[in-house]
Amino acid sequence: MPLSRLGADLRRFLIAAGALSSAISTQSLAQDAPTSEPTLLEPIYISTPLRRESPLVRSTSSVTVIDEAEIKKSAAPDLPSLLRSYPGVSVSTNGGMGSIASVSVRGTKTSQTLILVNGVRIASATSGGASIFNIPLDSVERIEIAKGAHSAQYGSDAIGGVINIITKQGGGCGDDRKVCGSATIGVMNPWGGYASGNVRGKADGLTYSAGASIIGTQGYDFTTPDAPWGIHEPGDNGFLQGSANMSIARDFDWGRIYSDALVARGRTRYDNAFPLDNQQYTTTFTGKIGTRIDHSEDWSSMVELYSGIDNQRNFRKDQPGDSRFDTSRYGVFASTEKSFDTGGVKNVVTGGVESYREKVDSTVDYDVNARTVSSVFGQYSAEYEALRIDSGIRYDDNSQFGGVTTYNIGASYEITPDLTLRSSYATGYRAPTFNDLYYPSFPGFPPASNPNLKPEKSRSWEAGLNWRMGVDTTVDVAFYQTMLTDAITLDQNFTPVNVGRAKITGFEAELSHRFSDEWSGKVSLDLRRPIDRDTGKYLVNTDRFKATAEVTYSPTEQLDLTARVLYGASRYIYDFTHERLPDYVTADFTALYAIDANSRLKIAVENIFNEQYQTSLGYRAPGRSFDLSFTRTF
């Protein structure tokens, strides 16, 4: 990519971001000093990455939380579009809504990032990727992105990080009502529409939530005429999806019983050079039921039974035959947690076991189609005055290749109540997929799989700080490095082997500031150097530099306006040619207007300047799109 193009695109981002910054600064200077008292925010608690509730501000690793308010003000129509603007997260899509989307954290591969829904893994056991495009935004309450290796808590795949998608939970309505809810209808362009509804409540120790949604779009032609392997088929690639989610919990004197579930089924049309299929049904299901037993005020235990399903059926209309790749996963998780004080030190000790069974049902004949993973783990946390330490160790026994031990240790130190330093070191691993190990070869061709593969392994560290510079300004920065060994790559015969080594060094920064009661802004930088240590070349399909700038203007209590600019630098796409996709700059706009206390209108424009770009070679990213919706609460 010529430097002139890089400079031109970067200048476009800086001009757009500068315009937003100038608008903010000019307006904020014109404002009188706020006369109202500053709002003290309630502390945020997260369940990721320790698998237990802990305060975000004292986390020993970098964690990003995307709450429901942030989702509402985003112009993103789906989950991949939402995630792509956050530091540390890379997204590649094979088109628009409903297309295959690869999501990864801190320069690792998609299969090296663990995707969870309510703590349950959802990835396919054959491809290693999660059907994240099939998780509807209307079902999501918040998202927790824990960056860095967390295999000591979660086992396989958590090398780059963990993305935990938490669906809408039950609870109070914020007033005396025992039941409340909302309903949304909307239209969008490319032509389509959607409808969703949710009900939640709380009464006599019982909390519950239930929701459903349907969305359909005619889409657009995802591929370019010169797409590789001749896959281009003229015509729009549409998407239709229905989903439902639920959550229910009951508190007792002795503890709690809880359950949640999400099911989504989508149909996508895509382009394919092969005559057998160009449409896909994708079914995603996660569910769990659990109980927490409070033995005393400082000792509790929990047991969860869970299941995850990822089913994919590919076919071509009016043509016989299909191909299926179905993954089912069933597991049990049990832990006990004890807190105690010793000499001014607050201690938390956690121990537990986990076991799950993965099974593949496919039209492809795998030599082995099931495996069992059994694990034992322990964690210890200590807090003494300004110092907090988190540590953990886990042993996984995989029926295919044996055992793996991973561990982590991290510390955070509160220099002042507003400035916290953090650092951590962790190891991680990824188990080979069924495709890696057992995919059958075509007659006369070299092996397409390798049953002797070992798990990929990693070592990573990070150092960062969170600084609240007054009640209106927050800065968060992190430096990190990940070293990969035994990485699975393809040899000269396109057979997977354990020979790859990689080194990913990166820097992330985010600054948010409230200039006045009306104006606030946020900027972020994501810079990384992902290098193949064997060739010295950049790793493919990952961001090397990304920057975002966002401004929100709320002139009245009824109106919120948000604009966001994103700059994505060029990324490499092929190991053998080291070809790069061009840089790009996109801008989004959202307006939220409260018609009355119970009615809200949303107007969103994504990619407002209709930037033509690609995140996967030969696949058009969405151009300018519009979204108009109406929400009524009751």
C-alpha positions in Angstrom: 0.0 0.0 0.0 1.6 3.3 -1.1 2.4 5.7 1.8 0.4 8.4 0.0 -2.7 6.3 0.5 -1.9 5.6 4.1 -1.3 9.3 4.7 -4.5 10.3 2.9 -6.7 8.0 4.9 -5.1 8.9 8.1 -5.6 12.6 7.3 -9.3 11.9 6.6 -9.6 10.3 10.1 -7.7 13.2 11.7 -9.8 15.8 9.9 -13.1 14.0 10.9 -11.9 13.5 14.5 -10.6 17.1 14.6 -14.0 18.4 13.5 -15.6 16.4 16.3 -13.0 17.6 18.8 -13.3 21.2 17.6 -17.1 21.1 18.0 -16.8 19.7 21.5 -14.1 22.2 22.5 -15.9 25.2 21.1 -19.2 24.3 22.7 -17.6 23.4 26.0 -15.7 26.7 26.2 -19.0 28.5 25.5 -20.7 26.7 28.4 -20.6 28.1 31.9 -19.1 25.9 34.6 -21.7 23.3 35.6 -23.5 24.3 38.7 -24.8 20.8 39.6 -22.9 18.5 41.9 -20.9 15.8 40.2 -22.5 12.5 39.9 -20.8 9.7 41.8 -21.0 6.5 39.8 -21.8 3.2 41.3 -18.8 0.7 41.1 -19.0 -1.7 38.2 -18.8 -5.4 39.0 -17.8 -8.0 36.4 -18.0 -11.8 36.3 -15.2 -12.1 33.7 -12.3 -13.1 33.9 -12.3 -14.6 37.4 -15.6 -16.5 36.9 -16.9 -14.7 40.0 -18.1 -11.2 40.8 -15.2 -8.7 41.3 -14.9 -4.9 40.9 -13.8 -3.7 37.5 -11.6 -0.9 38.8 -9.4 -3.4 40.7 -9.1 -5.9 37.9 -5.5 -7.1 37.4 -6.0 -7.5 33.6 -7.6 -5.2 31.0 -11.4 -5.6 30.8 -13.8 -3.6 28.6 -17.5 -3.5 29.5 -20.1 -2.6 26.9 -23.4 -1.9 28.7 -26.9 -1.7 27.4 -26.9 2.1 27.2 -23.9 2.0 24.9 -25.5 -0.6 22.7 -28.6 1.5 22.3 -26.7 4.6 21.2 -24.6 2.7 18.7 -25.4 2.7 15.0 -24.4 -1.0 14.7 -27.1 -3.3 13.4 -25.4 -6.5 14.6 -22.8 -7.8 17.1 -19.8 -7.8 14.7 -20.4 -4.2 13.7 -20.6 -3.2 17.4 -17.4 -5.0 18.5 -15.2 -3.7 15.7 -14.7 -0.2 17.2 -13.4 -1.3 20.6 -9.6 -1.4 21.3 -8.1 -4.9 21.2 -10.8 -6.4 19.1 -10.4 -7.3 15.4 -13.3 -8.1 13.2 -13.3 -9.5 9.6 -16.6 -10.2 7.8 -17.5 -11.9 4.6 -20.1 -9.3 3.8 -23.0 -7.7 5.7 -25.6 -8.9 8.2 -25.7 -12.7 8.5 -22.3 -13.3 6.9 -19.5 -15.2 8.5 -17.7 -12.9 11.0 -14.3 -13.6 12.5 -13.8 -11.9 15.9 -10.5 -12.0 17.8 -8.7 -10.2 20.6 -5.2 -8.7 20.6 -4.0 -10.0 17.2 -4.7 -13.7 17.8 -6.8 -15.9 15.5 -10.5 -16.3 15.9 -10.1 -19.8 17.3 -7.6 -18.4 19.9 -10.3 -16.1 21.3 -12.9 -17.7 23.6 -16.5 -16.6 22.9 -19.1 -17.2 25.6 -22.8 -16.5 26.0 -23.7 -16.3 29.7 -20.4 -18.1 30.5 -21.1 -21.0 28.0 -18.7 -21.5 25.1 -20.4 -21.5 21.7 -17.6 -22.2 19.1 -17.9 -24.9 16.5 -15.7 -27.9 17.3 -15.0 -28.4 13.6 -14.0 -24.9 12.4 -13.1 -23.4 15.8 -15.0 -20.2 15.1 -18.2 -19.0 16.8 -21.3 -18.0 14.9 -21.2 -14.6 16.5 -23.3 -13.1 13.6 -26.2 -15.3 14.9 -26.4 -13.6 18.3 -29.0 -10.8 18.1 -28.2 -7.5 19.7 -31.7 -7.2 21.0 -31.0 -10.1 23.4 -27.8 -8.6 24.8 -27.7 -6.7 28.1 -23.9 -6.2 28.3 -20.6 -7.6 27.0 -17.4 -8.2 29.0 -14.2 -8.4 27.0 -11.3 -9.7 29.2 -8.1 -9.3 27.3 -5.0 -11.5 27.5 -4.7 -15.2 28.3 -7.3 -16.6 30.7 -6.9 -20.4 30.2 -6.2 -20.7 34.0 -9.9 -19.9 34.4 -11.5 -21.1 31.2 -9.3 -23.7 29.6 -8.8 -24.0 25.9 -9.1 -21.1 23.4 -8.6 -18.3 25.9 -5.2 -17.2 24.4 -6.0 -13.7 23.1 -8.9 -13.1 25.5 -12.5 -13.9 26.4 -15.6 -12.2 25.1 -18.6 -13.0 27.4 -22.0 -11.9 25.9 -24.5 -11.6 28.7 -28.2 -11.8 27.7 -31.0 -9.7 29.3 -31.4 -10.7 33.0 -34.4 -10.3 35.3 -34.7 -7.6 37.9 -36.6 -4.6 39.2 -38.1 -1.9 37.0 -36.6 1.0 38.9 -40.0 1.9 40.6 -42.8 0.1 42.4 -43.8 -2.0 39.4 -43.3 -5.7 39.7 -43.4 -6.3 35.9 -42.2 -4.1 33.0 -41.0 -4.5 29.5 -40.4 -3.0 26.1 -41.3 -3.6 22.4 -39.4 -2.4 19.4 -40.2 -2.2 15.7 -37.8 -0.9 13.0 -37.1 -0.7 9.3 -33.7 -0.5 7.7 -31.9 -0.1 4.4 -30.7 -2.3 2.7 -34.4 -3.1 2.7 -35.5 -5.0 5.8 -37.2 -4.8 9.1 -37.3 -6.2 12.6 -39.3 -6.5 15.8 -38.4 -7.5 19.3 -39.9 -7.6 22.8 -38.8 -8.2 26.3 -40.5 -8.6 29.7 -38.8 -8.6 33.0 -39.9 -8.6 36.7 -39.1 -9.1 40.3 -41.3 -10.3 43.1 -40.9 -12.3 46.4 -37.3 -13.3 45.6 -38.0 -14.3 42.0 -36.5 -12.4 39.1 -37.2 -13.2 35.5 -36.8 -12.0 31.9 -38.1 -13.3 28.6 -37.7 -11.9 25.1 -37.9 -12.7 21.4 -36.9 -11.0 18.2 -37.1 -11.4 14.4 -35.1 -9.6 11.8 -34.9 -9.9 8.0 -33.0 -8.0 5.3 -32.6 -8.4 1.6 -29.0 -7.6 2.0 -26.7 -6.8 -0.9 -24.2 -8.6 -3.2 -21.5 -9.5 -0.6 -18.7 -10.4 -3.1 -16.9 -8.4 -5.8 -16.7 -9.8 -9.4 -13.0 -10.4 -9.0 -13.4 -12.3 -5.7 -10.9 -15.2 -5.3 -11.6 -18.7 -6.3 -14.5 -17.5 -8.6 -17.0 -17.5 -5.8 -18.9 -14.4 -7.0 -22.6 -15.0 -7.8 -24.6 -11.9 -8.8 -27.6 -11.1 -6.6 -28.4 -9.9 -3.1 -27.4 -12.0 -0.1 -30.2 -11.8 2.4 -30.6 -12.8 6.0 -33.6 -13.9 8.1 -33.3 -14.7 11.8 -35.6 -15.5 14.7 -34.5 -15.8 18.4 -35.7 -16.1 21.9 -34.0 -15.7 25.3 -35.0 -16.2 28.9 -33.5 -15.8 32.4 -35.1 -16.8 35.8 -33.7 -16.9 39.3 -35.0 -17.4 42.8 -33.3 -16.4 46.0 -33.7 -18.4 49.2 -32.4 -18.2 52.7 -29.8 -20.8 51.8 -28.7 -19.5 48.4 -30.0 -19.1 44.9 -31.3 -21.2 41.9 -30.9 -19.7 38.4 -31.2 -20.6 34.7 -30.9 -18.8 31.4 -31.0 -19.7 27.7 -30.7 -18.3 24.2 -31.7 -19.9 21.0 -31.3 -18.3 17.5 -31.9 -19.6 14.0 -30.7 -17.7 11.0 -30.8 -18.3 7.2 -28.1 -16.6 5.1 -27.6 -16.6 1.4 -23.9 -16.4 0.3 -21.8 -16.7 -2.8 -20.1 -20.0 -3.7 -18.3 -21.4 -6.7 -19.4 -24.9 -5.9 -22.8 -25.9 -7.3 -23.8 -27.8 -4.1 -24.6 -24.9 -1.8 -25.0 -21.2 -1.4 -27.4 -20.9 1.6 -26.9 -21.8 5.2 -29.1 -22.5 8.2 -27.3 -21.7 11.5 -28.8 -22.7 14.8 -27.2 -21.4 18.0 -28.2 -22.5 21.5 -26.8 -21.9 24.9 -28.4 -22.8 28.2 -27.5 -23.5 31.8 -29.1 -24.2 35.2 -27.3 -23.7 38.4 -27.5 -23.3 42.1 -25.5 -21.4 44.7 -25.4 -22.6 48.3 -24.4 -20.2 51.0 -22.9 -22.2 53.7 -22.1 -19.1 55.7 -21.5 -15.4 55.1 -18.0 -16.0 53.8 -18.3 -19.5 52.2 -20.5 -20.5 49.2 -20.5 -23.3 46.6 -22.1 -23.5 43.1 -23.0 -26.2 40.6 -24.0 -25.5 37.0 -25.1 -27.8 34.2 -24.8 -26.3 30.8 -25.1 -27.0 27.1 -24.1 -25.3 23.8 -25.1 -26.1 20.3 -23.8 -24.8 17.0 -25.5 -26.4 14.0 -24.8 -25.4 10.4 -26.5 -26.8 7.3 -25.4 -25.7 3.8 -27.5 -26.3 0.8 -28.6 -24.8 -2.6 -32.3 -24.2 -3.3 -33.8 -26.7 -5.7 -30.7 -28.8 -5.6 -30.5 -32.3 -3.9 -28.1 -32.9 -1.0 -26.6 -30.7 1.7 -23.6 -30.6 4.1 -23.9 -30.4 7.9 -21.5 -29.5 10.6 -23.2 -29.8 14.0 -21.5 -29.4 17.3 -23.1 -30.3 20.6 -21.4 -29.6 24.0 -22.7 -30.7 27.4 -20.9 -29.9 30.7 -20.9 -29.5 34.4 -19.1 -26.8 36.4 -18.7 -26.9 40.2 -16.7 -24.6 42.6 -16.5 -23.5 46.2 -15.3 -20.2 47.4 -14.1 -19.2 50.9 -13.2 -15.7 52.1 -11.3 -14.9 55.3 -9.1 -12.2 56.9 -5.6 -12.7 58.2 -3.6 -9.8 59.7 -5.4 -7.2 57.7 -5.3 -9.2 54.5 -8.6 -10.1 52.8 -8.2 -13.6 51.2 -10.4 -15.4 48.7 -9.7 -19.0 47.9 -11.6 -20.8 45.1 -11.4 -24.4 43.9 -13.4 -26.4 41.5 -13.8 -28.9 38.7 -15.3 -28.8 35.2 -16.0 -31.5 32.6 -17.6 -31.2 29.2 -18.2 -33.5 26.2 -18.0 -32.3 22.6 -19.5 -34.2 19.8 -19.6 -33.6 16.1 -22.4 -34.8 13.8 -21.6 -34.2 10.2 -22.0 -35.3 6.6 -18.2 -35.4 6.6 -16.9 -38.7 8.0 -14.4 -37.9 10.8 -12.3 -40.7 12.2 -13.1 -39.4 15.7 -16.2 -37.4 16.4 -16.2 -36.9 20.1 -13.9 -35.9 23.0 -14.1 -35.2 26.7 -12.3 -32.5 28.6 -12.0 -32.8 32.4 -10.4 -30.0 34.5 -9.5 -29.1 38.0 -8.6 -25.6 39.0 -7.8 -23.3 41.9 -7.6 -19.6 42.4 -6.3 -17.3 45.2 -6.9 -13.6 45.6 -5.6 -11.3 48.3 -6.2 -7.7 49.1 -4.0 -5.7 51.5 -4.7 -2.0 51.7 -3.9 -0.6 48.2 -2.6 -3.9 46.8 -4.6 -6.7 45.2 -3.3 -10.0 43.8 -5.1 -12.5 41.7 -3.7 -15.9 40.8 -4.9 -19.2 39.4 -3.9 -22.6 38.1 -5.8 -25.1 36.0 -5.2 -28.6 34.7 -7.1 -29.8 31.6 -7.2 -33.5 30.5 -8.3 -33.8 26.9 -9.2 -37.3 25.7 -7.5 -36.6 22.4 -4.0 -35.5 23.4 -3.6 -35.6 27.2 -3.1 -32.9 29.8 -2.2 -29.2 29.8 -1.5 -27.0 32.8 -1.9 -23.2 32.7 -1.5 -20.5 35.3 -1.7 -16.8 35.8 -0.7 -14.2 38.4 -1.6 -10.5 38.4 -1.5 -7.5 40.7 -3.2 -4.1 40.9 -2.0 -1.2 43.1 -4.1 1.8 44.0 -1.5 4.6 44.1 -4.4 7.1 44.9 -8.1 6.5 44.9 -8.2 7.7 41.3 -5.0 6.1 39.9 -4.6 2.3 39.7 -1.7 0.4 38.2 -2.1 -3.2 37.1 0.1 -6.0 35.7 -0.3 -9.7 34.9 1.4 -12.7 33.5 -0.4 -15.7 32.1 -0.1 -18.9 30.0 -2.7 -20.1 27.6 -3.5 -22.9 25.1 -5.8 -23.9 22.3 -6.8 -27.5 21.5 -6.8 -28.5 17.8 -10.2 -28.6 16.2 -11.7 -31.7 14.7 -10.9 -30.2 11.2 -7.3 -29.9 12.3 -7.1 -33.4 13.5 -9.5 -35.6 11.5 -10.8 -33.9 8.4 -10.7 -36.5 5.6 -8.4 -36.1 2.6 -9.5 -36.2 -1.0 -8.2 -39.3 -2.9 -4.8 -38.6 -4.4 -4.1 -35.5 -2.4 -1.9 -35.0 0.7 -3.5 -35.3 4.2 -5.9 -32.5 5.0 -5.5 -33.1 8.8 -3.0 -34.3 11.3 -4.1 -36.5 14.2 -0.7 -36.0 15.9 -1.1 -32.3 16.5 -0.3 -30.8 19.9 -2.2 -27.9 21.4 -1.0 -24.4 20.7 0.5 -22.6 23.7 1.1 -19.0 24.7 2.8 -16.8 27.3 1.6 -13.3 27.7 2.1 -10.3 30.0 0.6 -6.8 30.3 1.1 -3.6 32.2 -1.5 -0.8 32.4 -3.1 1.9 34.4 -6.5 3.4 35.0 -6.5 7.1 35.9 -9.6 9.1 36.8 -8.4 12.7 36.3 -11.3 14.2 38.2 -15.0 13.3 38.0 -15.2 14.0 34.2 -12.0 12.4 32.7 -10.8 8.8 32.6 -7.7 7.4 31.0 -6.9 3.8 30.5 -3.7 2.5 28.8 -2.1 -0.9 28.5 1.1 -2.4 27.0 1.1 -6.1 26.3 3.0 -8.9 24.6 2.0 -12.5 23.6 4.4 -15.2 22.5 2.9 -18.2 20.7 4.6 -21.6 20.3 3.5 -24.8 18.6 1.1 -22.7 16.5 -0.8 -24.8 13.9 0.1 -23.7 10.4 0.0 -25.4 6.9 3.1 -26.9 5.4 3.9 -27.0 1.7 1.3 -29.7 1.2 -1.4 -27.7 3.1 -1.3 -30.2 5.9 -1.6 -28.7 9.4 1.6 -29.0 11.6 2.9 -27.6 14.9 5.8 -25.3 13.7 4.5 -21.8 14.0 5.8 -19.2 16.3 4.5 -15.6 16.7 5.1 -12.5 18.8 2.4 -9.9 19.2 3.3 -6.6 20.9 0.7 -4.0 21.4 -0.5 -0.7 23.0 -4.0 0.3 23.8 -5.3 3.6 25.1 -8.7 5.1 25.7 -9.6 8.6 26.9 -13.1 9.7 27.8 -14.1 13.2 29.0 -17.3 15.0 29.8 -17.0 18.6 28.9 -20.3 19.7 30.2 -23.8 18.4 31.0 -24.5 18.4 27.2 -21.1 17.3 25.7 -18.9 14.3 26.1 -16.3 12.6 24.0 -14.1 9.5 23.8 -11.0 8.6 21.7 -9.1 5.3 21.5 -6.0 4.0 19.9 -5.1 0.3 19.2 -1.6 -0.2 17.9 0.0 -3.6 17.6 2.9 -5.4 15.9 1.8 -9.1 15.2 4.9 -10.9 13.8 5.5 -14.4 12.5 8.8 -15.2 14.2 9.7 -17.8 11.6 9.4 -15.5 8.6 9.6 -12.1 10.1 6.4 -11.1 8.3 3.2 -9.7 9.8 0.4 -12.1 10.8 -2.6 -12.0 8.5 -6.2 -11.0 9.1 -5.6 -8.8 12.1 -5.6 -5.1 12.7 -2.2 -3.4 13.1 -3.5 0.1 13.9 -7.0 1.3 14.6 -8.3 4.6 16.0 -11.8 5.8 17.0 -13.2 9.2 18.0 -16.7 9.6 19.4 -18.7 12.6 20.6 -22.2 12.7 22.2 -24.3 15.8 22.5 -27.4 15.9 24.7 -29.0 19.4 24.3 -32.1 18.3 26.2 -33.2 15.4 28.4 -35.1 14.1 25.5 -32.4 14.1 22.7 -29.0 12.4 22.5 -26.9 12.7 19.3 -23.8 10.5 18.9 -21.2 10.6 16.1 -18.3 8.1 15.7 -15.3 8.0 13.3 -13.2 4.9 12.9 -9.9 4.5 11.1 -8.6 1.1 10.2 -5.1 0.7 8.8 -4.3 -1.8 6.1 -4.1 -5.5 7.1 -2.3 -8.4 5.5 -4.5 -11.2 4.1 -2.2 -13.9 2.6 1.0 -15.5 4.0 2.4 -16.4 0.6 1.8 -13.1 -1.2 1.7 -10.8 1.8 -1.0 -8.8 0.0 -2.7 -6.0 2.0 -6.3 -4.7 2.0 -6.5 -0.9 1.9 -7.0 1.5 4.8 -10.4 2.8 5.4 -12.3 5.5 7.4 -16.0 5.2 8.4 -18.3 7.5 10.2 -21.6 6.6 12.0 -24.4 8.8 13.4 -27.2 8.0 15.9 -30.0 10.1 17.2 -32.2 9.0 20.2 -35.3 11.0 20.9 -37.6 10.4 23.9 -41.1 11.3 22.6 -42.4 10.8 26.1 -41.5 8.9 29.3 -42.3 5.6 27.6 -41.6 6.1 23.9 -38.2 6.4 22.1 -37.3 7.0 18.5 -33.9 6.0 17.1 -32.4 7.1 13.8 -29.0 5.6 12.9 -26.8 5.9 9.9 -23.8 3.5 9.6 -20.9 4.4 7.2 -22.6 7.7 6.5 -20.1 8.6 3.7 -20.5 5.2 2.0 -16.9 4.2 2.3 -16.1 1.2 0.0 -13.8 -1.1 1.8 -13.1 -4.8 2.7 -12.0 -6.6 5.8 -11.8 -10.0 3.9 -10.5 -10.1 0.3 -13.3 -10.1 -2.2 -16.1 -9.4 0.3 -17.7 -5.9 0.3 -18.2 -4.4 3.8 -21.6 -2.8 4.2 -21.9 0.6 2.6 -24.2 3.4 3.9 -27.1 1.9 5.8 -30.1 3.4 7.6 -32.0 2.3 10.6 -35.2 3.8 12.0 -36.9 2.2 15.0 -39.5 2.9 17.6 -39.4 1.5 21.2 -42.3 1.6 23.7 -41.7 0.7 27.3 -44.5 -0.4 29.6 
